[in-house]
């Protein structure tokens, strides 16, 4: 089972990016030669008190 997951991780990934007022999760696919293209992005807003 681990081998199958490792094989899939070469083709897509999720990246977490921290911003000043929100965090973002980006879904990316490998286009080849180390080039990753973002297909979708989700914003996670932070509470006003932070």
Secondary structure, 3 states (H helix, E strand, C coil): CHHHHHHHHCCEEEEEEECCCEEEEEEEEEEECCEEEEEEEEEEECCCCC
